[in-house]
Amino acid sequence: MASTGWAGQRGGRVRSDCWVQVELQESGGVTVELQSKVAGMFGDRIVEAVVQGCASLGVTNAKVTVEDKGALPFTIAARLETAVRRSGHEVAAPLLLPMNKKDASVSAPDRLRRSRLYLPGNEPKFYVNAGLHYPDGIILDLEDSVAPAEKDAARCLVRNALRAVDFYGAERMVRINQGSQGIEDLDWVVPHGVHLILIPKVEEPAQVVEVDRRIQEILAKSGQSGVVHLMPIIESALGAWQAYEIGKASPKVVGLAIGLEDYTADIGAQRTLAGTESFWARAQVLNGARAAGVQPIDTVFSDVTDMVGLRESVREAKGLGFVGKGCIHPRQINEVHEAFAPDEAEIDKATRIVLAFEQAEAKGLGVVSLGSKMIDAPVVKRAVALVEQAILVGKLSEQWRDELSGDMPGARRGGKMNEKGGV
C-alpha cells in the first residue's frame, strides 16, 4: 500500500515556493510530474534535482508531483525532504546543499545589534532579499510565526537557508521553540552556520544552561569549534524579575531582549504606545543586561506604517540605554539605524573626552579634565564606545584624531554613510 506525504504551499498567490507530493511505490523507480512557469528553461534541472534528491534520501520508487512557483533549489530540496519524511519513509541522510561560505564566519560577541529582522520560518519568499536591506541581524523564526503543523517543514527550510542563502553579512539568528521542542530545533540549525540562538520566554537561568549544553554537544559531535551566541528573550514577570541571573547564566549570552506582547498579557495589562505598563520590565531587563555585561535589546514596534512613532520609540529606547530593537518589516530598518546613530553633538563631546583622556594618559596624569570639568572613568568608557560606534556606522572618520588636531571644520563628519543601511 502506497504512503504519501506532501509539503510546501500551492495556489495562485504563492511565490518563491513550491508544493511537493511524494507517493511511495513498490516499483518503477522515481517519476516526476512537474508544473512550472519556468519549465521551458529550468524544467530538466528541477526534475534532475528531484531525482537526485530522492536518491540521497534513500527513496528508490516514488511518484513525485511538483507545483513550482519560482522556488529556488534550497526551497525545493527542503520541501522534497519534508514530503519524504511525512510519507513515513525513513530518511537515509538529510538532503544538504553546499554551504555558502560568505556568511559562515563566527560573529563577534559585541557586534552591532541595532536591528534584527524577523522572518517567518516557513516563508521562503522573504529569505533571498532580506539581506539587501542590511539589518544587523536576520532572525529565521521557528516559534510564534510558524503554525504547529508546519514546525517540521520550517526546520528543514531554515536549515537549508542557513546553508545556501547569502544574507550579506547580517548576523544569522534563529529563534527556537520553547522547551523540548526548542532543544530538538538545535539539531537542525547548530551545525549549519547559525551565529546566534534566540531563546523565547526565558524565566529561569536553567533554560539558558540547557540550551548552551545541547549546543556544545552538537558542535562536538559535528567536529565544529565555532561559537554560537545566545540571546534570551524576557517575556514574563518572572523572567523580568530574574533578568540579571538569566544574563549571567552562560558566557555565550551576548544580549537580553524583551518581548512585550507576552509580558503585558502575563501581567494582565494592555500594551500601549506610551508604554507605562511595561516601563518597569524594560528597566529591569536593561539593568539586568548591563549588570551582566551583555547588550540590552528592546522589543519590536508593531505598527509598520507609523514611522514617526517608530523613531520616537527608538529614541526613547536609546535614551534609556538600549542598543537595539526588533524589526518586523524591512522598512523599519533604516529608521532604527538612524535613530540609534549618535548625533553630531554626541560625537563632538565624545571625541573631545577621548582626546583629553589620551593626552592626560600620555602625560602620566592621574586626573582627566575637559575645560574646567573633571572626567571620571565611566564617562571615558562611554565616550570610547560612542566613538567606536560612530566609526562603525560611518559618521566619523577613522582618522578623526588627525582631522581634529588639524582644526579642520567639519572634521568629525568625515565618514561616509555605510553600505549596510547605517548613517
Contacts in CASP RR format, 6 or more apart in sequence:
PFRMAT RR
TARGET T0000
AUTHOR 0000-0000-0000
METHOD contacts of the structure
MODEL  1
MASTGWAGQRGGRVRSDCWVQVELQESGGVTVELQSKVAGMFGDRIVEAV
VQGCASLGVTNAKVTVEDKGALPFTIAARLETAVRRSGHEVAAPLLLPMN
KKDASVSAPDRLRRSRLYLPGNEPKFYVNAGLHYPDGIILDLEDSVAPAE
KDAARCLVRNALRAVDFYGAERMVRINQGSQGIEDLDWVVPHGVHLILIP
KVEEPAQVVEVDRRIQEILAKSGQSGVVHLMPIIESALGAWQAYEIGKAS
PKVVGLAIGLEDYTADIGAQRTLAGTESFWARAQVLNGARAAGVQPIDTV
FSDVTDMVGLRESVREAKGLGFVGKGCIHPRQINEVHEAFAPDEAEIDKA
TRIVLAFEQAEAKGLGVVSLGSKMIDAPVVKRAVALVEQAILVGKLSEQW
RDELSGDMPGARRGGKMNEKGGV
2 23 0 8 1.000
2 24 0 8 1.000
2 25 0 8 1.000
2 26 0 8 1.000
3 23 0 8 1.000
3 24 0 8 1.000
3 87 0 8 1.000
3 88 0 8 1.000
3 89 0 8 1.000
4 21 0 8 1.000
4 22 0 8 1.000
4 23 0 8 1.000
4 24 0 8 1.000
4 87 0 8 1.000
5 21 0 8 1.000
5 22 0 8 1.000
5 23 0 8 1.000
5 83 0 8 1.000
5 84 0 8 1.000
5 86 0 8 1.000
5 87 0 8 1.000
5 88 0 8 1.000
6 19 0 8 1.000
6 20 0 8 1.000
6 21 0 8 1.000
6 22 0 8 1.000
6 83 0 8 1.000
6 86 0 8 1.000
7 19 0 8 1.000
7 20 0 8 1.000
7 78 0 8 1.000
7 79 0 8 1.000
7 80 0 8 1.000
7 82 0 8 1.000
7 83 0 8 1.000
7 86 0 8 1.000
7 153 0 8 1.000
7 156 0 8 1.000
8 17 0 8 1.000
8 18 0 8 1.000
8 19 0 8 1.000
8 20 0 8 1.000
8 79 0 8 1.000
8 82 0 8 1.000
8 83 0 8 1.000
8 153 0 8 1.000
9 17 0 8 1.000
9 18 0 8 1.000
9 19 0 8 1.000
9 69 0 8 1.000
10 19 0 8 1.000
10 67 0 8 1.000
10 69 0 8 1.000
11 19 0 8 1.000
11 67 0 8 1.000
11 69 0 8 1.000
12 69 0 8 1.000
14 69 0 8 1.000
15 69 0 8 1.000
15 70 0 8 1.000
15 125 0 8 1.000
16 69 0 8 1.000
16 70 0 8 1.000
16 71 0 8 1.000
16 72 0 8 1.000
16 75 0 8 1.000
16 124 0 8 1.000
16 125 0 8 1.000
16 127 0 8 1.000
16 128 0 8 1.000
17 69 0 8 1.000
17 70 0 8 1.000
17 71 0 8 1.000
17 75 0 8 1.000
17 79 0 8 1.000
17 123 0 8 1.000
17 124 0 8 1.000
17 125 0 8 1.000
18 66 0 8 1.000
18 67 0 8 1.000
18 68 0 8 1.000
18 69 0 8 1.000
18 70 0 8 1.000
18 71 0 8 1.000
18 75 0 8 1.000
18 76 0 8 1.000
18 79 0 8 1.000
19 65 0 8 1.000
19 66 0 8 1.000
19 67 0 8 1.000
19 79 0 8 1.000
20 50 0 8 1.000
20 64 0 8 1.000
20 65 0 8 1.000
20 66 0 8 1.000
20 67 0 8 1.000
20 76 0 8 1.000
20 79 0 8 1.000
20 80 0 8 1.000
20 82 0 8 1.000
20 83 0 8 1.000
21 64 0 8 1.000
21 65 0 8 1.000
21 83 0 8 1.000
22 54 0 8 1.000
22 59 0 8 1.000
22 62 0 8 1.000
22 63 0 8 1.000
22 64 0 8 1.000
22 80 0 8 1.000
22 83 0 8 1.000
22 84 0 8 1.000
22 86 0 8 1.000
22 87 0 8 1.000
22 89 0 8 1.000
23 62 0 8 1.000
23 63 0 8 1.000
23 64 0 8 1.000
23 65 0 8 1.000
23 87 0 8 1.000
24 59 0 8 1.000
24 61 0 8 1.000
24 62 0 8 1.000
24 87 0 8 1.000
24 88 0 8 1.000
24 89 0 8 1.000
25 61 0 8 1.000
25 62 0 8 1.000
25 63 0 8 1.000
26 61 0 8 1.000
27 61 0 8 1.000
28 61 0 8 1.000
29 60 0 8 1.000
29 61 0 8 1.000
29 62 0 8 1.000
30 50 0 8 1.000
30 51 0 8 1.000
30 54 0 8 1.000
30 55 0 8 1.000
30 59 0 8 1.000
30 60 0 8 1.000
30 61 0 8 1.000
30 62 0 8 1.000
30 64 0 8 1.000
31 62 0 8 1.000
31 63 0 8 1.000
31 64 0 8 1.000
32 47 0 8 1.000
32 50 0 8 1.000
32 51 0 8 1.000
32 64 0 8 1.000
32 65 0 8 1.000
32 66 0 8 1.000
33 63 0 8 1.000
33 64 0 8 1.000
33 65 0 8 1.000
33 66 0 8 1.000
34 43 0 8 1.000
34 46 0 8 1.000
34 47 0 8 1.000
34 50 0 8 1.000
34 66 0 8 1.000
34 68 0 8 1.000
35 66 0 8 1.000
35 67 0 8 1.000
35 68 0 8 1.000
36 42 0 8 1.000
36 43 0 8 1.000
36 46 0 8 1.000
36 66 0 8 1.000
36 67 0 8 1.000
36 68 0 8 1.000
36 70 0 8 1.000
37 68 0 8 1.000
37 69 0 8 1.000
37 70 0 8 1.000
38 68 0 8 1.000
38 70 0 8 1.000
39 46 0 8 1.000
39 68 0 8 1.000
46 66 0 8 1.000
46 68 0 8 1.000
46 76 0 8 1.000
49 73 0 8 1.000
49 76 0 8 1.000
49 77 0 8 1.000
50 64 0 8 1.000
50 66 0 8 1.000
50 76 0 8 1.000
50 80 0 8 1.000
53 59 0 8 1.000
53 77 0 8 1.000
53 80 0 8 1.000
53 95 0 8 1.000
54 60 0 8 1.000
54 62 0 8 1.000
54 64 0 8 1.000
54 80 0 8 1.000
54 84 0 8 1.000
56 92 0 8 1.000
56 93 0 8 1.000
56 95 0 8 1.000
57 80 0 8 1.000
57 81 0 8 1.000
57 84 0 8 1.000
57 89 0 8 1.000
57 91 0 8 1.000
57 92 0 8 1.000
57 93 0 8 1.000
57 95 0 8 1.000
58 89 0 8 1.000
58 91 0 8 1.000
58 92 0 8 1.000
59 84 0 8 1.000
59 89 0 8 1.000
62 87 0 8 1.000
64 80 0 8 1.000
64 83 0 8 1.000
66 76 0 8 1.000
68 76 0 8 1.000
71 79 0 8 1.000
71 124 0 8 1.000
72 124 0 8 1.000
72 128 0 8 1.000
72 164 0 8 1.000
73 97 0 8 1.000
73 164 0 8 1.000
74 97 0 8 1.000
74 124 0 8 1.000
74 157 0 8 1.000
74 160 0 8 1.000
74 161 0 8 1.000
74 163 0 8 1.000
74 164 0 8 1.000
74 165 0 8 1.000
75 124 0 8 1.000
75 157 0 8 1.000
75 160 0 8 1.000
77 95 0 8 1.000
77 97 0 8 1.000
77 160 0 8 1.000
78 95 0 8 1.000
78 124 0 8 1.000
78 153 0 8 1.000
78 156 0 8 1.000
78 157 0 8 1.000
78 159 0 8 1.000
78 160 0 8 1.000
79 153 0 8 1.000
79 156 0 8 1.000
79 157 0 8 1.000
80 95 0 8 1.000
81 91 0 8 1.000
81 94 0 8 1.000
81 95 0 8 1.000
81 156 0 8 1.000
82 152 0 8 1.000
82 153 0 8 1.000
82 156 0 8 1.000
82 157 0 8 1.000
84 91 0 8 1.000
85 91 0 8 1.000
85 152 0 8 1.000
85 156 0 8 1.000
86 152 0 8 1.000
94 159 0 8 1.000
96 160 0 8 1.000
96 163 0 8 1.000
97 160 0 8 1.000
97 163 0 8 1.000
97 164 0 8 1.000
98 163 0 8 1.000
98 164 0 8 1.000
99 163 0 8 1.000
99 164 0 8 1.000
99 192 0 8 1.000
99 193 0 8 1.000
100 163 0 8 1.000
100 164 0 8 1.000
100 165 0 8 1.000
100 166 0 8 1.000
102 166 0 8 1.000
102 169 0 8 1.000
103 166 0 8 1.000
103 167 0 8 1.000
103 168 0 8 1.000
103 169 0 8 1.000
103 170 0 8 1.000
103 172 0 8 1.000
103 193 0 8 1.000
104 193 0 8 1.000
106 195 0 8 1.000
106 226 0 8 1.000
106 227 0 8 1.000
107 171 0 8 1.000
107 172 0 8 1.000
107 195 0 8 1.000
107 196 0 8 1.000
107 229 0 8 1.000
109 229 0 8 1.000
109 254 0 8 1.000
110 254 0 8 1.000
110 295 0 8 1.000
111 136 0 8 1.000
111 171 0 8 1.000
112 136 0 8 1.000
112 389 0 8 1.000
112 392 0 8 1.000
112 393 0 8 1.000
113 136 0 8 1.000
113 137 0 8 1.000
113 171 0 8 1.000
113 254 0 8 1.000
113 255 0 8 1.000
113 295 0 8 1.000
113 297 0 8 1.000
113 323 0 8 1.000
113 324 0 8 1.000
114 136 0 8 1.000
114 323 0 8 1.000
114 324 0 8 1.000
114 325 0 8 1.000
114 336 0 8 1.000
114 337 0 8 1.000
114 340 0 8 1.000
115 135 0 8 1.000
115 136 0 8 1.000
115 137 0 8 1.000
115 324 0 8 1.000
115 325 0 8 1.000
115 326 0 8 1.000
115 327 0 8 1.000
115 332 0 8 1.000
115 333 0 8 1.000
115 336 0 8 1.000
115 337 0 8 1.000
116 135 0 8 1.000
116 136 0 8 1.000
116 137 0 8 1.000
116 138 0 8 1.000
116 139 0 8 1.000
116 171 0 8 1.000
116 173 0 8 1.000
116 297 0 8 1.000
116 324 0 8 1.000
116 326 0 8 1.000
116 327 0 8 1.000
117 130 0 8 1.000
117 133 0 8 1.000
117 135 0 8 1.000
117 137 0 8 1.000
117 138 0 8 1.000
117 139 0 8 1.000
117 170 0 8 1.000
117 326 0 8 1.000
117 327 0 8 1.000
117 328 0 8 1.000
117 330 0 8 1.000
117 333 0 8 1.000
118 139 0 8 1.000
118 141 0 8 1.000
118 145 0 8 1.000
118 175 0 8 1.000
118 300 0 8 1.000
118 326 0 8 1.000
118 327 0 8 1.000
118 328 0 8 1.000
119 126 0 8 1.000
119 127 0 8 1.000
119 130 0 8 1.000
119 138 0 8 1.000
119 139 0 8 1.000
119 140 0 8 1.000
119 141 0 8 1.000
120 126 0 8 1.000
120 141 0 8 1.000
120 145 0 8 1.000
120 146 0 8 1.000
120 154 0 8 1.000
121 140 0 8 1.000
121 141 0 8 1.000
121 142 0 8 1.000
121 145 0 8 1.000
121 146 0 8 1.000
121 154 0 8 1.000
121 157 0 8 1.000
121 158 0 8 1.000
122 145 0 8 1.000
122 146 0 8 1.000
122 147 0 8 1.000
122 150 0 8 1.000
122 153 0 8 1.000
122 154 0 8 1.000
122 157 0 8 1.000
123 145 0 8 1.000
124 157 0 8 1.000
124 161 0 8 1.000
127 140 0 8 1.000
127 161 0 8 1.000
127 165 0 8 1.000
128 165 0 8 1.000
130 138 0 8 1.000
130 167 0 8 1.000
130 170 0 8 1.000
130 330 0 8 1.000
131 138 0 8 1.000
131 166 0 8 1.000
131 167 0 8 1.000
131 168 0 8 1.000
131 169 0 8 1.000
131 170 0 8 1.000
132 168 0 8 1.000
133 330 0 8 1.000
133 333 0 8 1.000
133 421 0 8 1.000
134 168 0 8 1.000
134 170 0 8 1.000
134 333 0 8 1.000
134 419 0 8 1.000
134 420 0 8 1.000
134 421 0 8 1.000
134 422 0 8 1.000
135 170 0 8 1.000
135 327 0 8 1.000
135 330 0 8 1.000
135 333 0 8 1.000
136 170 0 8 1.000
136 171 0 8 1.000
136 420 0 8 1.000
137 167 0 8 1.000
137 170 0 8 1.000
137 171 0 8 1.000
137 172 0 8 1.000
137 173 0 8 1.000
138 167 0 8 1.000
138 170 0 8 1.000
138 171 0 8 1.000
138 172 0 8 1.000
138 173 0 8 1.000
139 173 0 8 1.000
139 174 0 8 1.000
139 175 0 8 1.000
139 198 0 8 1.000
140 158 0 8 1.000
140 161 0 8 1.000
140 162 0 8 1.000
140 172 0 8 1.000
140 173 0 8 1.000
140 174 0 8 1.000
140 175 0 8 1.000
140 189 0 8 1.000
141 174 0 8 1.000
141 175 0 8 1.000
142 151 0 8 1.000
142 154 0 8 1.000
142 155 0 8 1.000
142 158 0 8 1.000
142 174 0 8 1.000
142 175 0 8 1.000
142 176 0 8 1.000
142 177 0 8 1.000
142 182 0 8 1.000
142 185 0 8 1.000
143 175 0 8 1.000
143 176 0 8 1.000
143 177 0 8 1.000
143 178 0 8 1.000
143 200 0 8 1.000
144 200 0 8 1.000
146 154 0 8 1.000
151 177 0 8 1.000
151 181 0 8 1.000
155 185 0 8 1.000
155 188 0 8 1.000
155 189 0 8 1.000
156 188 0 8 1.000
158 174 0 8 1.000
158 188 0 8 1.000
158 189 0 8 1.000
159 188 0 8 1.000
159 189 0 8 1.000
159 192 0 8 1.000
162 172 0 8 1.000
162 174 0 8 1.000
162 189 0 8 1.000
162 192 0 8 1.000
162 193 0 8 1.000
162 194 0 8 1.000
163 192 0 8 1.000
163 193 0 8 1.000
168 420 0 8 1.000
169 420 0 8 1.000
171 195 0 8 1.000
171 196 0 8 1.000
172 193 0 8 1.000
172 194 0 8 1.000
172 195 0 8 1.000
172 196 0 8 1.000
173 194 0 8 1.000
173 195 0 8 1.000
173 196 0 8 1.000
173 197 0 8 1.000
173 198 0 8 1.000
173 231 0 8 1.000
174 185 0 8 1.000
174 189 0 8 1.000
174 194 0 8 1.000
174 196 0 8 1.000
174 197 0 8 1.000
174 198 0 8 1.000
175 197 0 8 1.000
175 198 0 8 1.000
175 200 0 8 1.000
175 233 0 8 1.000
176 182 0 8 1.000
176 183 0 8 1.000
176 185 0 8 1.000
176 186 0 8 1.000
176 189 0 8 1.000
176 197 0 8 1.000
176 198 0 8 1.000
176 199 0 8 1.000
176 200 0 8 1.000
176 211 0 8 1.000
177 185 0 8 1.000
177 200 0 8 1.000
178 200 0 8 1.000
178 201 0 8 1.000
179 207 0 8 1.000
182 211 0 8 1.000
183 210 0 8 1.000
183 211 0 8 1.000
183 214 0 8 1.000
186 197 0 8 1.000
186 211 0 8 1.000
186 214 0 8 1.000
186 215 0 8 1.000
186 218 0 8 1.000
187 218 0 8 1.000
189 197 0 8 1.000
190 197 0 8 1.000
190 215 0 8 1.000
190 218 0 8 1.000
190 219 0 8 1.000
190 222 0 8 1.000
190 228 0 8 1.000
191 218 0 8 1.000
191 219 0 8 1.000
191 222 0 8 1.000
191 224 0 8 1.000
194 228 0 8 1.000
195 228 0 8 1.000
195 229 0 8 1.000
196 228 0 8 1.000
196 229 0 8 1.000
196 230 0 8 1.000
196 231 0 8 1.000
196 254 0 8 1.000
197 211 0 8 1.000
197 215 0 8 1.000
197 228 0 8 1.000
197 229 0 8 1.000
197 230 0 8 1.000
197 231 0 8 1.000
198 231 0 8 1.000
198 232 0 8 1.000
198 233 0 8 1.000
198 257 0 8 1.000
199 207 0 8 1.000
199 208 0 8 1.000
199 211 0 8 1.000
199 230 0 8 1.000
199 231 0 8 1.000
199 232 0 8 1.000
199 233 0 8 1.000
200 233 0 8 1.000
200 235 0 8 1.000
201 233 0 8 1.000
201 235 0 8 1.000
201 236 0 8 1.000
201 262 0 8 1.000
202 208 0 8 1.000
202 232 0 8 1.000
202 233 0 8 1.000
202 234 0 8 1.000
202 235 0 8 1.000
202 239 0 8 1.000
202 246 0 8 1.000
203 236 0 8 1.000
203 238 0 8 1.000
203 239 0 8 1.000
203 242 0 8 1.000
204 238 0 8 1.000
204 239 0 8 1.000
204 242 0 8 1.000
204 246 0 8 1.000
205 242 0 8 1.000
205 245 0 8 1.000
205 246 0 8 1.000
205 247 0 8 1.000
205 248 0 8 1.000
205 249 0 8 1.000
206 249 0 8 1.000
207 232 0 8 1.000
207 246 0 8 1.000
208 230 0 8 1.000
208 232 0 8 1.000
208 246 0 8 1.000
208 247 0 8 1.000
208 249 0 8 1.000
208 250 0 8 1.000
208 253 0 8 1.000
209 249 0 8 1.000
209 250 0 8 1.000
211 230 0 8 1.000
212 230 0 8 1.000
212 249 0 8 1.000
212 250 0 8 1.000
212 252 0 8 1.000
215 228 0 8 1.000
215 252 0 8 1.000
219 225 0 8 1.000
219 226 0 8 1.000
219 228 0 8 1.000
227 252 0 8 1.000
228 252 0 8 1.000
229 252 0 8 1.000
229 253 0 8 1.000
229 254 0 8 1.000
230 250 0 8 1.000
230 252 0 8 1.000
230 253 0 8 1.000
230 254 0 8 1.000
230 255 0 8 1.000
231 253 0 8 1.000
231 254 0 8 1.000
231 255 0 8 1.000
231 256 0 8 1.000
231 257 0 8 1.000
231 297 0 8 1.000
232 246 0 8 1.000
232 247 0 8 1.000
232 249 0 8 1.000
232 253 0 8 1.000
232 255 0 8 1.000
232 256 0 8 1.000
232 257 0 8 1.000
233 257 0 8 1.000
233 258 0 8 1.000
233 259 0 8 1.000
234 240 0 8 1.000
234 243 0 8 1.000
234 246 0 8 1.000
234 256 0 8 1.000
234 257 0 8 1.000
234 258 0 8 1.000
234 259 0 8 1.000
234 263 0 8 1.000
234 281 0 8 1.000
234 285 0 8 1.000
235 258 0 8 1.000
235 259 0 8 1.000
235 260 0 8 1.000
235 261 0 8 1.000
235 262 0 8 1.000
235 263 0 8 1.000
235 266 0 8 1.000
236 262 0 8 1.000
236 263 0 8 1.000
236 266 0 8 1.000
237 263 0 8 1.000
237 266 0 8 1.000
237 267 0 8 1.000
237 281 0 8 1.000
239 246 0 8 1.000
240 258 0 8 1.000
240 263 0 8 1.000
240 280 0 8 1.000
240 281 0 8 1.000
240 284 0 8 1.000
240 285 0 8 1.000
241 284 0 8 1.000
243 256 0 8 1.000
243 284 0 8 1.000
243 285 0 8 1.000
243 287 0 8 1.000
243 288 0 8 1.000
243 289 0 8 1.000
244 287 0 8 1.000
244 288 0 8 1.000
244 291 0 8 1.000
244 292 0 8 1.000
246 253 0 8 1.000
246 256 0 8 1.000
247 253 0 8 1.000
247 255 0 8 1.000
247 256 0 8 1.000
247 288 0 8 1.000
247 289 0 8 1.000
247 292 0 8 1.000
247 294 0 8 1.000
248 292 0 8 1.000
253 292 0 8 1.000
253 294 0 8 1.000
254 294 0 8 1.000
254 295 0 8 1.000
255 289 0 8 1.000
255 294 0 8 1.000
255 295 0 8 1.000
255 296 0 8 1.000
255 297 0 8 1.000
256 285 0 8 1.000
256 288 0 8 1.000
256 289 0 8 1.000
256 292 0 8 1.000
256 294 0 8 1.000
256 295 0 8 1.000
256 296 0 8 1.000
256 297 0 8 1.000
257 285 0 8 1.000
257 297 0 8 1.000
257 298 0 8 1.000
257 299 0 8 1.000
257 326 0 8 1.000
258 278 0 8 1.000
258 281 0 8 1.000
258 282 0 8 1.000
258 285 0 8 1.000
258 297 0 8 1.000
258 298 0 8 1.000
258 299 0 8 1.000
259 299 0 8 1.000
259 300 0 8 1.000
260 271 0 8 1.000
260 278 0 8 1.000
260 281 0 8 1.000
260 282 0 8 1.000
260 299 0 8 1.000
261 271 0 8 1.000
261 299 0 8 1.000
261 302 0 8 1.000
263 278 0 8 1.000
263 281 0 8 1.000
264 270 0 8 1.000
264 271 0 8 1.000
264 277 0 8 1.000
264 278 0 8 1.000
267 277 0 8 1.000
269 277 0 8 1.000
269 278 0 8 1.000
270 277 0 8 1.000
271 277 0 8 1.000
271 278 0 8 1.000
273 309 0 8 1.000
282 298 0 8 1.000
282 299 0 8 1.000
282 320 0 8 1.000
282 322 0 8 1.000
283 320 0 8 1.000
285 296 0 8 1.000
286 296 0 8 1.000
286 320 0 8 1.000
286 321 0 8 1.000
286 322 0 8 1.000
288 296 0 8 1.000
289 295 0 8 1.000
289 296 0 8 1.000
289 297 0 8 1.000
290 296 0 8 1.000
290 321 0 8 1.000
295 323 0 8 1.000
295 324 0 8 1.000
296 321 0 8 1.000
296 322 0 8 1.000
296 323 0 8 1.000
296 324 0 8 1.000
297 322 0 8 1.000
297 323 0 8 1.000
297 324 0 8 1.000
297 325 0 8 1.000
297 326 0 8 1.000
298 313 0 8 1.000
298 314 0 8 1.000
298 317 0 8 1.000
298 322 0 8 1.000
298 324 0 8 1.000
298 325 0 8 1.000
298 326 0 8 1.000
299 325 0 8 1.000
299 326 0 8 1.000
300 325 0 8 1.000
300 326 0 8 1.000
300 327 0 8 1.000
300 328 0 8 1.000
301 309 0 8 1.000
301 310 0 8 1.000
301 313 0 8 1.000
301 314 0 8 1.000
301 325 0 8 1.000
301 326 0 8 1.000
301 327 0 8 1.000
301 328 0 8 1.000
301 332 0 8 1.000
302 328 0 8 1.000
303 309 0 8 1.000
303 310 0 8 1.000
304 328 0 8 1.000
304 329 0 8 1.000
304 331 0 8 1.000
304 332 0 8 1.000
307 331 0 8 1.000
307 335 0 8 1.000
310 332 0 8 1.000
310 335 0 8 1.000
310 336 0 8 1.000
310 339 0 8 1.000
311 335 0 8 1.000
311 338 0 8 1.000
311 339 0 8 1.000
313 325 0 8 1.000
314 325 0 8 1.000
314 335 0 8 1.000
314 336 0 8 1.000
314 339 0 8 1.000
314 340 0 8 1.000
315 339 0 8 1.000
317 324 0 8 1.000
317 325 0 8 1.000
318 339 0 8 1.000
318 340 0 8 1.000
323 340 0 8 1.000
324 336 0 8 1.000
324 340 0 8 1.000
325 336 0 8 1.000
325 340 0 8 1.000
326 332 0 8 1.000
326 336 0 8 1.000
327 333 0 8 1.000
327 336 0 8 1.000
333 421 0 8 1.000
334 421 0 8 1.000
334 422 0 8 1.000
334 423 0 8 1.000
337 393 0 8 1.000
337 421 0 8 1.000
337 422 0 8 1.000
337 423 0 8 1.000
338 422 0 8 1.000
338 423 0 8 1.000
341 389 0 8 1.000
341 390 0 8 1.000
341 393 0 8 1.000
341 395 0 8 1.000
341 422 0 8 1.000
341 423 0 8 1.000
342 350 0 8 1.000
342 386 0 8 1.000
342 389 0 8 1.000
342 390 0 8 1.000
342 395 0 8 1.000
344 412 0 8 1.000
344 413 0 8 1.000
346 386 0 8 1.000
347 386 0 8 1.000
347 387 0 8 1.000
347 390 0 8 1.000
347 395 0 8 1.000
347 396 0 8 1.000
347 412 0 8 1.000
348 412 0 8 1.000
349 383 0 8 1.000
350 382 0 8 1.000
350 383 0 8 1.000
350 384 0 8 1.000
350 386 0 8 1.000
350 387 0 8 1.000
350 390 0 8 1.000
351 383 0 8 1.000
351 387 0 8 1.000
351 396 0 8 1.000
351 400 0 8 1.000
351 404 0 8 1.000
351 412 0 8 1.000
352 370 0 8 1.000
353 370 0 8 1.000
353 375 0 8 1.000
353 379 0 8 1.000
353 380 0 8 1.000
353 383 0 8 1.000
354 380 0 8 1.000
354 383 0 8 1.000
354 384 0 8 1.000
354 387 0 8 1.000
355 401 0 8 1.000
355 404 0 8 1.000
356 368 0 8 1.000
356 369 0 8 1.000
356 370 0 8 1.000
356 375 0 8 1.000
357 368 0 8 1.000
357 375 0 8 1.000
357 380 0 8 1.000
357 383 0 8 1.000
360 366 0 8 1.000
360 367 0 8 1.000
360 368 0 8 1.000
360 369 0 8 1.000
361 368 0 8 1.000
367 374 0 8 1.000
368 374 0 8 1.000
368 375 0 8 1.000
368 376 0 8 1.000
368 380 0 8 1.000
369 375 0 8 1.000
387 396 0 8 1.000
387 400 0 8 1.000
390 396 0 8 1.000
391 397 0 8 1.000
391 398 0 8 1.000
391 400 0 8 1.000
392 418 0 8 1.000
393 418 0 8 1.000
393 422 0 8 1.000
393 423 0 8 1.000
394 415 0 8 1.000
394 416 0 8 1.000
394 417 0 8 1.000
394 418 0 8 1.000
394 422 0 8 1.000
394 423 0 8 1.000
395 413 0 8 1.000
395 415 0 8 1.000
395 423 0 8 1.000
396 412 0 8 1.000
396 413 0 8 1.000
396 414 0 8 1.000
396 415 0 8 1.000
397 403 0 8 1.000
397 411 0 8 1.000
397 412 0 8 1.000
397 414 0 8 1.000
397 415 0 8 1.000
400 411 0 8 1.000
400 412 0 8 1.000
400 414 0 8 1.000
403 410 0 8 1.000
403 411 0 8 1.000
403 412 0 8 1.000
403 414 0 8 1.000
404 411 0 8 1.000
404 412 0 8 1.000
417 423 0 8 1.000
END
